[in-house]
């Protein structure tokens, strides 16, 4: 049973509030056809499928019914995002967090927002600092330890839409942020019913190695995006940043190390990475129910990082599929997503 302290107090949610036993059942496990089992194909389709075109053919466009917002996140920080209200009384409010260098209109974020709208949920696609071309909005540059402003943003989002329960879903690095909302949110006045990480980063140091030692295509992609971000941040704040030495590097780990040393409050890369590393005990002891899904063939997030994790304690669901790549989980050539079906089922498992 849920206990409400008062009409103006947030509900505290626990894993016992799920209708199902841990790992709520899904219609079917993720088993893509052989033509979709390559992890690189999965990762590319997961992020590059033309979501707006696909959903337009299904009779749904979110842009005409959505509104853009600039959120006051406290301490002078502002973040942006896009709110899509439910049609009729909302079943809940879902905050969606993109991956690194993504934004509110990233194909995977737009698509899950469409799924949620069809299911009767309101959603808010939150942009982290320096994403969605918001480089001029805050002087300090984005880094992954900036958690307080994300929690402040979610508090502001709740003020826009009082629907309950609140849930948070993130992809890749956004999955790490979503899980940290579950871990740190209650102490900051944010009380989600469920936080879901799709292909979430757990040990960022291992992810950096995965980028550098994995598929050359992905390393070139991440390096290109990182350099573009440096150029745009420098242009937005003339004289504030000098990334000339960083841009000469061709190793993602070393660029990150140099950035941390030059432009963050952390003395070393290890100190920085430690601020958003997640462990199995942290997850299972979370004050908020959590769900995670990953793939054994993810070339960016090592499956070994999830060793010992199962659906127990506060982890109400853990799916580790043989296939799926990084944020893929595309079940057929119609571009239908297994992860979206799983997410909807998990949300409906909350009382």
C-alpha positions, 0 to 999 in steps of 0.5 A, a space after each residue: 500500500 502507498 502511504 501519503 503523509 499529507 496532500 502536499 507531500 510527495 508519495 514515497 514509492 518502494 519496490 513493494 508497490 509493483 503489481 508483479 513480482 520482481 522482473 514483471 513479465 513481458 510479452 516476449 523476450 527480445 529475439 530479433 531476426 538474424 538480419 538484425 542481430 549485428 550489434 552495430 546495426 542495432 545501435 545505428 537503427 536505434 538512434 537513426 531510425 526516422 521516428 517522426 516519419 514513422 509516427 506520422 504514418 501511424 497518425 501521430 505528430 507531437 510537435 503541434 501539441 508540445 511546448 518548449 520550456 526554459 527551466 529554472 534549476 536553481 543556482 542560476 542554472 537553466 535547462 531546456 526541454 519539451 513538454 507533451 501533455 496527455 490527452 485527457 487525465 494523465 496516467 502519470 508524468 514521465 521525464 525522458 533524458 537523452 544520451 550524450 550529445 542527444 537532445 529532445 528530438 533525438 529519434 529514440 526520445 521522440 519515439 518513446 514520447 509517442 508511445 507514452 502519449 498513445 498510452 495516456 502519459 504526459 512526458 517532458 523531454 529534458 535537455 541537459 546543459 549544452 545540449 539542444 544548442 543551449 551552449 549560451 545558456 550557462 557559462 560552465 560546460 556540461 559534465 556528467 557530475 552535474 546532478 544537482 541541476 538535473 534534480 532541480 530541473 525535474 522539480 521545475 517540471 513537476 510544477 508544470 504538470 502535477 500528474 502522478 506518479 512521476 517516472 524517469 527514463 534515460 538512455 545510455 549516459 541519460 540512463 545513468 542520470 535516470 538511475 541517479 535520480 532514483 538514488 539521489 532524488 528523494 533527498 532532494 525532494 524528487 520522489 519517482 515511482 520508477 526510474 528506468 535506465 536503457 543501456 545505462 552507463 554504470 562504470 564510466 571508465 569502462 565506457 571510455 575504454 569501450 569507445 576507444 577500443 571498440 568499433 572505429 566507427 563509434 570512436 570517430 563519431 564520439 570524437 567528432 561530436 566532442 570536437 563540435 561541442 568544444 567549437 560551439 561552446 567556445 563560440 558562445 563564450 568568446 575568450 572563456 575556453 581554449 580547446 586547442 590542445 584537446 582537439 589535437 587528441 585522438 583518444 576519447 579517454 585522454 580528451 576527457 582527462 584533459 577536459 576534467 583537469 582544465 575545466 572542472 572542479 575535479 583534480 583527476 579523471 578518476 575522481 570525476 568518474 567516481 562521482 557517477 560510477 554506479 555499483 550493484 549494491 547502490 542499485 539494489 539499496 536504492 530508495 526508489 524502484 529501479 529497472 535496467 535493460 542492457 545487451 550482452 553485445 553492447 560494444 560501449 557498455 561492457 556486460 561485465 559491469 552488470 555482474 551480480 545484478 538481478 531483480 532483487 531489492 529495489 531493482 524491480 526488473 533487470 533485462 540482459 538480452 543476448 542481442 540489442 547492441 547499444 540502445 538498439 532493441 529493434 525487433 523487426 524491419 518495421 523499426 518497432 522497438 522491444 525496449 519501448 514495449 518493455 518500458 510501457 509494461 514497467 510503467 503499468 506495473 506501478 500502482 
